[in-house]
Amino acid sequence: MNDKKMSIEDLKKEIRNFLDKRKVLVLCTCSNNIPRATPMDFYIEKDSFNIYVGPAPGRKVKNMEENPIISIGIYTPMSEGKIQGMQITATGKERLIFLKEGDEEFKKAQKIVRGKRKLILKIIPEKIELLDYDFIKKGYGRLQTLEI
């Protein structure tokens, strides 16, 4: 099995290209060994891989407050004829930042996220794994990982 890594610059371009074409992620949280997977619209910061979502208050928010470890899944539907998916990991309250009106960063985040929000979650990824079987045709391993 080929596990050849692409350059960081090429991988960042592939990740950006993948994210720019998608609008929905599945946010996975967990508390007391009970997982919760929530599909959500997402918005990406232009000069980084920071992700913004506008979560309604509920179980997922409580889960992140109790257990600040998340996993995000984003994929290409099989109907498009490709096997592509992304896994993003972020852990710790310094990477899962809840922004409310009055917070310094809230105005900036509100410009990125469509629609008026009371709460915006800024997610700073620590690891992005991109699976794409087309990478094999380019001479690389199908799974590429970026640690941030």
DRENTORKOL-3810 file (N, C-alpha, C; in nm, 4 decimals):
REM DRENTORKOL-3810
@n.u->0.0840; n.v->-0.1182; n.w->0.0000; ca.u->0.0000; ca.v->0.0000; ca.w->0.0000; c.u->0.0889; c.v->0.1251; c.w->0.0000
@n.u->0.0579; n.v->0.2199; n.w->-0.0872; ca.u->0.1341; ca.v->0.3435; ca.w->-0.0981; c.u->0.0941; c.v->0.4379; c.w->0.0155
@n.u->0.1937; n.v->0.4854; n.w->0.0890; ca.u->0.1623; ca.v->0.5834; ca.w->0.1941; c.u->0.2458; c.v->0.7094; c.w->0.1756
@n.u->0.2844; n.v->0.7363; n.w->0.0492; ca.u->0.3654; ca.v->0.8540; ca.w->0.0183; c.u->0.2892; c.v->0.9815; c.w->0.0550
@n.u->0.3573; n.v->1.0696; n.w->0.1277; ca.u->0.2976; ca.v->1.1948; ca.w->0.1733; c.u->0.3195; c.v->1.3040; c.w->0.0687
@n.u->0.2198; n.v->1.3882; n.w->0.0506; ca.u->0.2377; ca.v->1.5043; ca.w->-0.0363; c.u->0.2979; c.v->1.6175; c.w->0.0462
@n.u->0.3494; n.v->1.7194; n.w->-0.0217; ca.u->0.4075; ca.v->1.8329; ca.w->0.0500; c.u->0.2987; c.v->1.9029; c.w->0.1308
@n.u->0.3394; n.v->1.9715; n.w->0.2364; ca.u->0.2446; ca.v->2.0449; ca.w->0.3215; c.u->0.1665; c.v->2.1459; c.w->0.2369
@n.u->0.2365; n.v->2.2174; n.w->0.1475; ca.u->0.1690; ca.v->2.3182; ca.w->0.0637; c.u->0.0623; c.v->2.2533; c.w->-0.0242
@n.u->0.0980; n.v->2.1410; n.w->-0.0898; ca.u->0.0007; ca.v->2.0713; ca.w->-0.1752; c.u->-0.1168; c.v->2.0189; c.w->-0.0933
@n.u->-0.0868; n.v->1.9645; n.w->0.0247; ca.u->-0.1939; ca.v->1.9120; ca.w->0.1099; c.u->-0.2866; c.v->2.0250; c.w->0.1543
@n.u->-0.2307; n.v->2.1387; n.w->0.1915; ca.u->-0.3148; ca.v->2.2525; ca.w->0.2314; c.u->-0.4052; c.v->2.2964; c.w->0.1165
@n.u->-0.3535; n.v->2.2954; n.w->-0.0057; ca.u->-0.4363; ca.v->2.3310; ca.w->-0.1227; c.u->-0.5495; c.v->2.2304; c.w->-0.1415
@n.u->-0.5182; n.v->2.1016; n.w->-0.1267; ca.u->-0.6203; ca.v->1.9971; ca.w->-0.1410; c.u->-0.7283; c.v->2.0121; c.w->-0.0330
@n.u->-0.6868; n.v->2.0398; n.w->0.0894; ca.u->-0.7823; ca.v->2.0574; ca.w->0.1999; c.u->-0.8714; c.v->2.1782; c.w->0.1729
@n.u->-0.8119; n.v->2.2896; n.w->0.1332; ca.u->-0.8891; ca.v->2.4119; ca.w->0.1045; c.u->-0.9889; c.v->2.3868; c.w->-0.0079
@n.u->-0.9437; n.v->2.3216; n.w->-0.1131; ca.u->-1.0303; ca.v->2.2899; ca.w->-0.2271; c.u->-1.1480; c.v->2.2033; c.w->-0.1829
@n.u->-1.1206; n.v->2.1027; n.w->-0.1000; ca.u->-1.2254; ca.v->2.0138; ca.w->-0.0496; c.u->-1.3263; c.v->2.0924; c.w->0.0343
@n.u->-1.2767; n.v->2.1728; n.w->0.1271; ca.u->-1.3652; ca.v->2.2483; ca.w->0.2168; c.u->-1.4469; c.v->2.3540; c.w->0.1427
@n.u->-1.3853; n.v->2.4212; n.w->0.0447; ca.u->-1.4549; ca.v->2.5265; ca.w->-0.0286; c.u->-1.5755; c.v->2.4744; c.w->-0.1075
@n.u->-1.5752; n.v->2.3450; n.w->-0.1389; ca.u->-1.6848; ca.v->2.2868; ca.w->-0.2180; c.u->-1.7957; c.v->2.2273; c.w->-0.1315
@n.u->-1.7813; n.v->2.2365; n.w->-0.0003; ca.u->-1.8801; ca.v->2.1743; ca.w->0.0884; c.u->-1.9383; c.v->2.2748; c.w->0.1855
@n.u->-2.0586; n.v->2.2452; n.w->0.2328; ca.u->-2.1289; ca.v->2.3377; ca.w->0.3219; c.u->-2.1786; c.v->2.2718; c.w->0.4490
@n.u->-2.1791; n.v->2.1372; n.w->0.4538; ca.u->-2.2363; ca.v->2.0656; ca.w->0.5683; c.u->-2.1311; c.v->1.9732; c.w->0.6295
@n.u->-2.1266; n.v->1.9739; n.w->0.7624; ca.u->-2.0404; ca.v->1.8817; ca.w->0.8350; c.u->-2.1252; c.v->1.8058; c.w->0.9359
@n.u->-2.0675; n.v->1.7007; n.w->0.9913; ca.u->-2.1305; ca.v->1.6300; ca.w->1.1027; c.u->-2.0386; c.v->1.6509; c.w->1.2226
@n.u->-2.0919; n.v->1.7194; n.w->1.3232; ca.u->-2.0182; ca.v->1.7502; ca.w->1.4455; c.u->-2.0458; c.v->1.6404; c.w->1.5471
@n.u->-1.9401; n.v->1.5740; n.w->1.5922; ca.u->-1.9548; ca.v->1.4639; ca.w->1.6869; c.u->-1.8997; c.v->1.5059; c.w->1.8230
@n.u->-1.9856; n.v->1.4938; n.w->1.9238; ca.u->-1.9491; ca.v->1.5250; ca.w->2.0615; c.u->-1.9810; c.v->1.4033; c.w->2.1466
@n.u->-1.9347; n.v->1.4062; n.w->2.2711; ca.u->-1.9617; ca.v->1.2932; ca.w->2.3591; c.u->-1.9625; c.v->1.3407; c.w->2.5040
@n.u->-2.0534; n.v->1.2834; n.w->2.5815; ca.u->-2.0554; ca.v->1.3083; ca.w->2.7247; c.u->-2.1047; c.v->1.1822; c.w->2.7942
@n.u->-2.0372; n.v->1.1445; n.w->2.9007; ca.u->-2.0717; ca.v->1.0220; ca.w->2.9753; c.u->-2.0830; c.v->0.9006; c.w->2.8832
@n.u->-1.9901; n.v->0.8903; n.w->2.7892; ca.u->-1.9863; ca.v->0.7788; ca.w->2.6934; c.u->-2.1095; c.v->0.7706; c.w->2.6041
@n.u->-2.1832; n.v->0.8799; n.w->2.5909; ca.u->-2.2979; ca.v->0.8839; ca.w->2.4989; c.u->-2.2615; c.v->0.9807; c.w->2.3862
@n.u->-2.2362; n.v->0.9274; n.w->2.2644; ca.u->-2.1988; ca.v->1.0147; ca.w->2.1537; c.u->-2.3205; c.v->1.0833; c.w->2.0920
@n.u->-2.2946; n.v->1.1973; n.w->2.0284; ca.u->-2.3997; ca.v->1.2708; ca.w->1.9582; c.u->-2.3387; c.v->1.3221; c.w->1.8281
@n.u->-2.4045; n.v->1.2956; n.w->1.7165; ca.u->-2.3605; ca.v->1.3418; ca.w->1.5846; c.u->-2.4662; c.v->1.4374; c.w->1.5302
@n.u->-2.4238; n.v->1.5606; n.w->1.4985; ca.u->-2.5162; ca.v->1.6647; ca.w->1.4575; c.u->-2.4748; c.v->1.7233; c.w->1.3229
@n.u->-2.5550; n.v->1.7064; n.w->1.2166; ca.u->-2.5245; ca.v->1.7730; ca.w->1.0895; c.u->-2.5470; c.v->1.9230; c.w->1.1041
@n.u->-2.4547; n.v->2.0028; n.w->1.0507; ca.u->-2.4632; ca.v->2.1486; ca.w->1.0623; c.u->-2.4017; c.v->2.2147; c.w->0.9396
@n.u->-2.4556; n.v->2.3315; n.w->0.9025; ca.u->-2.3890; ca.v->2.4153; ca.w->0.8029; c.u->-2.2610; c.v->2.4682; c.w->0.8666
@n.u->-2.1576; n.v->2.4885; n.w->0.7836; ca.u->-2.0344; ca.v->2.5441; ca.w->0.8376; c.u->-1.9776; c.v->2.6487; c.w->0.7429
@n.u->-1.8923; n.v->2.7296; n.w->0.8000; ca.u->-1.8259; ca.v->2.8378; ca.w->0.7280; c.u->-1.6787; c.v->2.8317; c.w->0.7628
@n.u->-1.5940; n.v->2.8579; n.w->0.6639; ca.u->-1.4503; ca.v->2.8446; ca.w->0.6831; c.u->-1.3842; c.v->2.9823; c.w->0.6718
@n.u->-1.2899; n.v->3.0070; n.w->0.7582; ca.u->-1.2155; ca.v->3.1327; ca.w->0.7538; c.u->-1.1246; c.v->3.1313; c.w->0.6311
@n.u->-1.1125; n.v->3.2446; n.w->0.5623; ca.u->-1.0378; ca.v->3.2498; ca.w->0.4363; c.u->-0.8883; c.v->3.2229; c.w->0.4509
@n.u->-0.8269; n.v->3.2721; n.w->0.5583; ca.u->-0.6812; ca.v->3.2623; ca.w->0.5705; c.u->-0.6346; c.v->3.1548; c.w->0.6685
@n.u->-0.7247; n.v->3.0635; n.w->0.7025; ca.u->-0.6886; ca.v->2.9531; ca.w->0.7924; c.u->-0.7865; c.v->2.8382; c.w->0.7682
@n.u->-0.7751; n.v->2.7351; n.w->0.8486; ca.u->-0.8717; ca.v->2.6253; ca.w->0.8409; c.u->-0.9712; c.v->2.6312; c.w->0.9562
@n.u->-0.9798; n.v->2.7459; n.w->1.0232; ca.u->-1.0763; ca.v->2.7610; ca.w->1.1314; c.u->-1.2177; c.v->2.7512; c.w->1.0763
@n.u->-1.3008; n.v->2.6787; n.w->1.1495; ca.u->-1.4383; ca.v->2.6516; ca.w->1.1080; c.u->-1.5328; c.v->2.7221; c.w->1.2046
@n.u->-1.6394; n.v->2.7768; n.w->1.1499; ca.u->-1.7407; ca.v->2.8442; ca.w->1.2314; c.u->-1.8750; c.v->2.7774; c.w->1.2081
@n.u->-1.9468; n.v->2.7521; n.w->1.3164; ca.u->-2.0839; ca.v->2.7009; ca.w->1.3099; c.u->-2.1679; c.v->2.7835; c.w->1.4072
@n.u->-2.2971; n.v->2.7884; n.w->1.3808; ca.u->-2.3890; ca.v->2.8607; ca.w->1.4680; c.u->-2.4775; c.v->2.7616; c.w->1.5411
@n.u->-2.4286; n.v->2.7043; n.w->1.6511; ca.u->-2.5067; ca.v->2.6003; ca.w->1.7190; c.u->-2.6232; c.v->2.6584; c.w->1.7996
@n.u->-2.7384; n.v->2.5939; n.w->1.7888; ca.u->-2.8489; ca.v->2.6263; ca.w->1.8782; c.u->-2.8155; c.v->2.5635; c.w->2.0133
@n.u->-2.8547; n.v->2.6293; n.w->2.1219; ca.u->-2.8275; ca.v->2.5690; ca.w->2.2530; c.u->-2.8915; c.v->2.4303; c.w->2.2607
@n.u->-2.8233; n.v->2.3386; n.w->2.3226; ca.u->-2.8765; ca.v->2.2027; ca.w->2.3337; c.u->-2.7698; c.v->2.1062; c.w->2.3781
@n.u->-2.7957; n.v->1.9788; n.w->2.3532; ca.u->-2.7078; ca.v->1.8711; ca.w->2.4006; c.u->-2.5645; c.v->1.8850; c.w->2.3505
@n.u->-2.5464; n.v->1.9192; n.w->2.2222; ca.u->-2.4101; ca.v->1.9262; ca.w->2.1679; c.u->-2.3269; c.v->2.0324; c.w->2.2386
@n.u->-2.3901; n.v->2.1467; n.w->2.2706; ca.u->-2.3195; ca.v->2.2539; ca.w->2.3410; c.u->-2.2838; c.v->2.2081; c.w->2.4820
@n.u->-2.3779; n.v->2.1449; n.w->2.5514; ca.u->-2.3506; ca.v->2.0919; ca.w->2.6860; c.u->-2.2383; c.v->1.9884; c.w->2.6812
@n.u->-2.2437; n.v->1.9011; n.w->2.5804; ca.u->-2.1393; ca.v->1.7991; ca.w->2.5666; c.u->-2.0011; c.v->1.8631; c.w->2.5548
@n.u->-1.9894; n.v->1.9673; n.w->2.4705; ca.u->-1.8593; ca.v->2.0316; ca.w->2.4505; c.u->-1.8127; c.v->2.1051; c.w->2.5759
@n.u->-1.9072; n.v->2.1597; n.w->2.6522; ca.u->-1.8702; ca.v->2.2259; ca.w->2.7774; c.u->-1.8184; c.v->2.1242; c.w->2.8793
@n.u->-1.8797; n.v->2.0052; n.w->2.8813; ca.u->-1.8384; ca.v->1.8995; ca.w->2.9742; c.u->-1.7146; c.v->1.8253; c.w->2.9252
@n.u->-1.7049; n.v->1.8072; n.w->2.7938; ca.u->-1.5997; ca.v->1.7252; ca.w->2.7342; c.u->-1.5528; c.v->1.7927; c.w->2.6053
@n.u->-1.4534; n.v->1.8831; n.w->2.6146; ca.u->-1.4131; ca.v->1.9608; ca.w->2.4972; c.u->-1.3256; c.v->1.8827; c.w->2.3987
@n.u->-1.3809; n.v->1.7744; n.w->2.3486; ca.u->-1.3148; ca.v->1.6929; ca.w->2.2459; c.u->-1.4194; c.v->1.6687; c.w->2.1376
@n.u->-1.3869; n.v->1.7090; n.w->2.0136; ca.u->-1.4821; ca.v->1.6868; ca.w->1.9052; c.u->-1.4149; c.v->1.6198; c.w->1.7868
@n.u->-1.4984; n.v->1.5619; n.w->1.7055; ca.u->-1.4573; ca.v->1.5084; ca.w->1.5777; c.u->-1.5596; c.v->1.5592; c.w->1.4764
@n.u->-1.5110; n.v->1.5940; n.w->1.3595; ca.u->-1.5979; ca.v->1.6432; ca.w->1.2527; c.u->-1.5788; c.v->1.5529; c.w->1.1322
@n.u->-1.6883; n.v->1.5148; n.w->1.0702; ca.u->-1.6844; ca.v->1.4391; ca.w->0.9461; c.u->-1.7458; c.v->1.5211; c.w->0.8340
@n.u->-1.6767; n.v->1.5223; n.w->0.7195; ca.u->-1.7273; ca.v->1.5879; ca.w->0.5988; c.u->-1.6967; c.v->1.4911; c.w->0.4846
@n.u->-1.7923; n.v->1.4704; n.w->0.3950; ca.u->-1.7677; ca.v->1.3716; ca.w->0.2903; c.u->-1.8300; c.v->1.4126; c.w->0.1577
@n.u->-1.7854; n.v->1.3461; n.w->0.0542; ca.u->-1.8443; ca.v->1.3598; ca.w->-0.0782; c.u->-1.9460; c.v->1.2473; c.w->-0.0931
@n.u->-2.0705; n.v->1.2798; n.w->-0.1301; ca.u->-2.1700; ca.v->1.1730; ca.w->-0.1490; c.u->-2.1235; c.v->1.0721; c.w->-0.2546
@n.u->-2.1492; n.v->0.9451; n.w->-0.2295; ca.u->-2.1092; ca.v->0.8382; ca.w->-0.3226; c.u->-2.1692; c.v->0.8599; c.w->-0.4617
@n.u->-2.2824; n.v->0.9296; n.w->-0.4694; ca.u->-2.3472; ca.v->0.9547; ca.w->-0.5979; c.u->-2.2587; c.v->1.0374; c.w->-0.6915
@n.u->-2.1581; n.v->1.1050; n.w->-0.6375; ca.u->-2.0652; ca.v->1.1825; ca.w->-0.7205; c.u->-1.9547; c.v->1.0956; c.w->-0.7789
@n.u->-1.9532; n.v->0.9678; n.w->-0.7435; ca.u->-1.8574; ca.v->0.8749; ca.w->-0.8022; c.u->-1.7165; c.v->0.8859; c.w->-0.7476
@n.u->-1.7009; n.v->0.9443; n.w->-0.6316; ca.u->-1.5684; ca.v->0.9573; ca.w->-0.5698; c.u->-1.5735; c.v->0.9055; c.w->-0.4268
@n.u->-1.4592; n.v->0.8569; n.w->-0.3803; ca.u->-1.4470; ca.v->0.8193; ca.w->-0.2398; c.u->-1.3590; c.v->0.9250; c.w->-0.1759
@n.u->-1.4244; n.v->1.0183; n.w->-0.1074; ca.u->-1.3542; ca.v->1.1289; ca.w->-0.0430; c.u->-1.4192; c.v->1.1576; c.w->0.0914
@n.u->-1.3367; n.v->1.1831; n.w->0.1899; ca.u->-1.3894; ca.v->1.2202; ca.w->0.3199; c.u->-1.2832; c.v->1.2893; c.w->0.4022
@n.u->-1.3301; n.v->1.3693; n.w->0.4959; ca.u->-1.2386; ca.v->1.4423; ca.w->0.5825; c.u->-1.2790; c.v->1.4208; c.w->0.7275
@n.u->-1.1786; n.v->1.4047; n.w->0.8108; ca.u->-1.1959; ca.v->1.3908; ca.w->0.9546; c.u->-1.1154; c.v->1.5035; c.w->1.0187
@n.u->-1.1805; n.v->1.5829; n.w->1.1021; ca.u->-1.1125; ca.v->1.6928; ca.w->1.1711; c.u->-1.1248; c.v->1.6686; c.w->1.3210
@n.u->-1.0138; n.v->1.6851; n.w->1.3921; ca.u->-1.0126; ca.v->1.6670; ca.w->1.5364; c.u->-0.9729; c.v->1.7979; c.w->1.6028
@n.u->-1.0424; n.v->1.8310; n.w->1.7098; ca.u->-1.0056; ca.v->1.9481; ca.w->1.7921; c.u->-1.0342; c.v->1.9132; c.w->1.9374
@n.u->-0.9374; n.v->1.9416; n.w->2.0236; ca.u->-0.9555; ca.v->1.9122; ca.w->2.1656; c.u->-0.9140; c.v->2.0324; c.w->2.2493
@n.u->-0.9889; n.v->2.0569; n.w->2.3536; ca.u->-0.9557; ca.v->2.1622; ca.w->2.4484; c.u->-1.0357; c.v->2.2890; c.w->2.4260
@n.u->-1.0623; n.v->2.3572; n.w->2.5342; ca.u->-1.1427; ca.v->2.4803; ca.w->2.5277; c.u->-1.0728; c.v->2.5916; c.w->2.4522
@n.u->-0.9401; n.v->2.5826; n.w->2.4367; ca.u->-0.8692; ca.v->2.6839; ca.w->2.3583; c.u->-0.8880; c.v->2.6622; c.w->2.2083
@n.u->-0.9392; n.v->2.5456; n.w->2.1677; ca.u->-0.9670; ca.v->2.5167; ca.w->2.0262; c.u->-1.1170; c.v->2.5161; c.w->1.9960
@n.u->-1.1992; n.v->2.5131; n.w->2.0985; ca.u->-1.3454; ca.v->2.5170; ca.w->2.0842; c.u->-1.3929; c.v->2.6434; c.w->2.1551
@n.u->-1.4060; n.v->2.7503; n.w->2.0806; ca.u->-1.4301; ca.v->2.8818; ca.w->2.1399; c.u->-1.5729; c.v->2.9272; c.w->2.1111
@n.u->-1.6513; n.v->2.9407; n.w->2.2169; ca.u->-1.7879; ca.v->2.9907; ca.w->2.2040; c.u->-1.7853; c.v->3.1426; c.w->2.2074
@n.u->-1.8403; n.v->3.2041; n.w->2.1049; ca.u->-1.8431; ca.v->3.3500; ca.w->2.0942; c.u->-1.9865; c.v->3.3992; c.w->2.1083
@n.u->-2.0034; n.v->3.5004; n.w->2.1918; ca.u->-2.1354; ca.v->3.5608; ca.w->2.2135; c.u->-2.1246; c.v->3.7098; c.w->2.1849
@n.u->-2.2393; n.v->3.7722; n.w->2.1601; ca.u->-2.2409; ca.v->3.9156; ca.w->2.1362; c.u->-2.1696; c.v->3.9870; c.w->2.2503
@n.u->-2.0851; n.v->4.0816; n.w->2.2150; ca.u->-2.0071; ca.v->4.1517; ca.w->2.3162; c.u->-1.8648; c.v->4.0991; c.w->2.3253
@n.u->-1.8415; n.v->3.9733; n.w->2.2832; ca.u->-1.7056; ca.v->3.9187; ca.w->2.2803; c.u->-1.6268; c.v->3.9874; c.w->2.1688
@n.u->-1.4971; n.v->4.0011; n.w->2.1911; ca.u->-1.4107; ca.v->4.0711; ca.w->2.0962; c.u->-1.4190; c.v->4.0132; c.w->1.9545
@n.u->-1.4195; n.v->3.8827; n.w->1.9424; ca.u->-1.4167; ca.v->3.8183; ca.w->1.8099; c.u->-1.5550; c.v->3.7982; c.w->1.7476
@n.u->-1.6612; n.v->3.8261; n.w->1.8218; ca.u->-1.7966; ca.v->3.7935; ca.w->1.7736; c.u->-1.8301; c.v->3.8646; c.w->1.6429
@n.u->-1.7985; n.v->3.9944; n.w->1.6334; ca.u->-1.8319; ca.v->4.0707; ca.w->1.5119; c.u->-1.7649; c.v->4.0104; c.w->1.3886
@n.u->-1.6372; n.v->3.9762; n.w->1.4026; ca.u->-1.5623; ca.v->3.9152; ca.w->1.2912; c.u->-1.6278; c.v->3.7826; c.w->1.2519
@n.u->-1.6602; n.v->3.7006; n.w->1.3503; ca.u->-1.7228; ca.v->3.5703; ca.w->1.3241; c.u->-1.8604; c.v->3.5877; c.w->1.2605
@n.u->-1.9367; n.v->3.6870; n.w->1.3037; ca.u->-2.0706; ca.v->3.7100; ca.w->1.2495; c.u->-2.0644; c.v->3.7463; c.w->1.1007
@n.u->-1.9543; n.v->3.8075; n.w->1.0577; ca.u->-1.9371; ca.v->3.8397; ca.w->0.9147; c.u->-1.9082; c.v->3.7145; c.w->0.8326
@n.u->-1.8515; n.v->3.6127; n.w->0.8952; ca.u->-1.8188; ca.v->3.4874; ca.w->0.8261; c.u->-1.9416; c.v->3.3972; c.w->0.8197
@n.u->-2.0166; n.v->3.3920; n.w->0.9283; ca.u->-2.1344; ca.v->3.3038; ca.w->0.9395; c.u->-2.2572; c.v->3.3779; c.w->0.8881
@n.u->-2.3330; n.v->3.3148; n.w->0.7982; ca.u->-2.4543; ca.v->3.3767; ca.w->0.7456; c.u->-2.5661; c.v->3.3744; c.w->0.8481
@n.u->-2.6465; n.v->3.4792; n.w->0.8480; ca.u->-2.7604; ca.v->3.4844; ca.w->0.9391; c.u->-2.7204; c.v->3.5351; c.w->1.0757
@n.u->-2.8097; n.v->3.6050; n.w->1.1392; ca.u->-2.7839; ca.v->3.6611; ca.w->1.2727; c.u->-2.7809; c.v->3.5480; c.w->1.3746
@n.u->-2.6761; n.v->3.5396; n.w->1.4526; ca.u->-2.6594; ca.v->3.4337; ca.w->1.5523; c.u->-2.6429; c.v->3.4930; c.w->1.6901
@n.u->-2.6884; n.v->3.4185; n.w->1.7896; ca.u->-2.6644; ca.v->3.4580; ca.w->1.9293; c.u->-2.5367; c.v->3.3924; c.w->1.9798
@n.u->-2.5050; n.v->3.2754; n.w->1.9224; ca.u->-2.3888; ca.v->3.1980; ca.w->1.9647; c.u->-2.3179; c.v->3.1453; c.w->1.8403
@n.u->-2.1872; n.v->3.1616; n.w->1.8368; ca.u->-2.1063; ca.v->3.1091; ca.w->1.7264; c.u->-1.9926; c.v->3.0280; c.w->1.7880
@n.u->-1.9710; n.v->2.9094; n.w->1.7335; ca.u->-1.8601; ca.v->2.8251; ca.w->1.7781; c.u->-1.7476; c.v->2.8346; c.w->1.6760
@n.u->-1.6307; n.v->2.8772; n.w->1.7235; ca.u->-1.5097; ca.v->2.8791; ca.w->1.6416; c.u->-1.4315; c.v->2.7532; c.w->1.6757
@n.u->-1.4027; n.v->2.6745; n.w->1.5730; ca.u->-1.3291; ca.v->2.5487; ca.w->1.5908; c.u->-1.1919; c.v->2.5655; c.w->1.5258
@n.u->-1.0872; n.v->2.5478; n.w->1.6051; ca.u->-0.9503; ca.v->2.5557; ca.w->1.5543; c.u->-0.8983; c.v->2.4114; c.w->1.5454
@n.u->-0.8924; n.v->2.3561; n.w->1.4237; ca.u->-0.8507; ca.v->2.2152; ca.w->1.4100; c.u->-0.7080; c.v->2.1915; c.w->1.4583
@n.u->-0.6860; n.v->2.0727; n.w->1.5142; ca.u->-0.5489; ca.v->2.0338; ca.w->1.5469; c.u->-0.4989; c.v->1.9263; c.w->1.4510
@n.u->-0.5935; n.v->1.8518; n.w->1.3932; ca.u->-0.5560; ca.v->1.7492; ca.w->1.2961; c.u->-0.6644; c.v->1.7415; c.w->1.1892
@n.u->-0.6208; n.v->1.7393; n.w->1.0628; ca.u->-0.7126; ca.v->1.7229; ca.w->0.9496; c.u->-0.6633; c.v->1.6039; c.w->0.8689
@n.u->-0.7506; n.v->1.5054; n.w->0.8539; ca.u->-0.7189; ca.v->1.3868; ca.w->0.7737; c.u->-0.8082; c.v->1.3895; c.w->0.6505
@n.u->-0.7454; n.v->1.3831; n.w->0.5335; ca.u->-0.8198; ca.v->1.3861; ca.w->0.4077; c.u->-0.7976; c.v->1.2546; c.w->0.3343
@n.u->-0.9066; n.v->1.1840; n.w->0.3127; ca.u->-0.9037; ca.v->1.0579; ca.w->0.2388; c.u->-0.9572; c.v->1.0855; c.w->0.0989
@n.u->-0.8780; n.v->1.0516; n.w->-0.0022; ca.u->-0.9205; ca.v->1.0731; ca.w->-0.1406; c.u->-0.8516; c.v->0.9675; c.w->-0.2273
@n.u->-0.9308; n.v->0.8778; n.w->-0.2828; ca.u->-0.8734; ca.v->0.7711; ca.w->-0.3650; c.u->-0.8092; c.v->0.8249; c.w->-0.4921
@n.u->-0.8434; n.v->0.9480; n.w->-0.5328; ca.u->-0.7786; ca.v->1.0097; ca.w->-0.6492; c.u->-0.6316; c.v->1.0408; c.w->-0.6214
@n.u->-0.5922; n.v->1.0514; n.w->-0.4937; ca.u->-0.4516; ca.v->1.0765; ca.w->-0.4616; c.u->-0.3627; c.v->0.9631; c.w->-0.5136
@n.u->-0.4167; n.v->0.8425; n.w->-0.5180; ca.u->-0.3391; ca.v->0.7266; ca.w->-0.5652; c.u->-0.2940; c.v->0.7493; c.w->-0.7097
@n.u->-0.3833; n.v->0.8058; n.w->-0.7936; ca.u->-0.3495; ca.v->0.8344; ca.w->-0.9339; c.u->-0.2363; c.v->0.9359; c.w->-0.9445
@n.u->-0.2199; n.v->1.0186; n.w->-0.8416; ca.u->-0.1140; ca.v->1.1204; ca.w->-0.8406; c.u->0.0141; c.v->1.0681; c.w->-0.7753
@n.u->0.0123; n.v->0.9408; n.w->-0.7345; ca.u->0.1316; ca.v->0.8795; ca.w->-0.6756; c.u->0.1426; c.v->0.8931; c.w->-0.5246
@n.u->0.0361; n.v->0.9338; n.w->-0.4594; ca.u->0.0366; ca.v->0.9513; ca.w->-0.3143; c.u->-0.0522; c.v->0.8482; c.w->-0.2461
@n.u->-0.0346; n.v->0.8361; n.w->-0.1161; ca.u->-0.1236; ca.v->0.7530; ca.w->-0.0370; c.u->-0.2629; c.v->0.8157; c.w->-0.0345
@n.u->-0.3643; n.v->0.7321; n.w->-0.0225; ca.u->-0.5032; ca.v->0.7826; ca.w->-0.0263; c.u->-0.5401; c.v->0.8639; c.w->0.0974
@n.u->-0.4665; n.v->0.8472; n.w->0.2080; ca.u->-0.4936; ca.v->0.9211; ca.w->0.3307; c.u->-0.3766; c.v->1.0151; c.w->0.3601
@n.u->-0.4085; n.v->1.1435; n.w->0.3677; ca.u->-0.3082; ca.v->1.2458; ca.w->0.3968; c.u->-0.3496; c.v->1.3173; c.w->0.5265
@n.u->-0.2524; n.v->1.3465; n.w->0.6109; ca.u->-0.2809; ca.v->1.4060; ca.w->0.7415; c.u->-0.2027; c.v->1.5352; c.w->0.7601
@n.u->-0.2738; n.v->1.6382; n.w->0.8071; ca.u->-0.2115; ca.v->1.7653; ca.w->0.8411; c.u->-0.2287; c.v->1.7889; c.w->0.9898
@n.u->-0.1174; n.v->1.8000; n.w->1.0617; ca.u->-0.1204; ca.v->1.8332; ca.w->1.2040; c.u->-0.0991; c.v->1.9847; c.w->1.2134
@n.u->-0.1848; n.v->2.0515; n.w->1.2894; ca.u->-0.1749; ca.v->2.1976; ca.w->1.2979; c.u->-0.1332; c.v->2.2370; c.w->1.4394
END
